[in-house]
Amino acid sequence: MLTLGLALLTSATVAAQDKAAPTKAAQVSKHTCIMADAGVWTDLGLNEDQMTKVKELQANCLKEHDTAKAAGTKYTEAGKYESELKTVLTPEQYTKWSQWCDANEAKKSSGEMKN
């Protein structure tokens, strides 16, 4: 009984750590999606204020990405910018962006590189 309890506790801890620490590939993927070109944002129907905020968010994300790259460290801040993006977009826009991001990453994985 005790062994079963420890096994369950250990697996729950490992699962929680997996969710809390995104992989490098996931960070790169989100960074790429955040850095989408203006056409993607226009297709999502962003208003002028939202576009201004997205451009500012992109500039900050790119700066941190480039700083980490120059320092030879992993870029781990994309999740922060995704959270900020979620506050800028409407729930519908965020859902569409997430779907676009997933589809874009699937295309890249299958060899179809398109933004």
Secondary structure by P-SEA (a helix, b strand, c coil): caaaaaaaaaaaaaaaaaaacccaaaaaaaaaaaaccaaaaaaacccaaaaaaaaaaaaaaaaaaaaaaaaccccccaaaaaaaaaaaccaaaaaaaaaaaaaaaaaaaaccccc
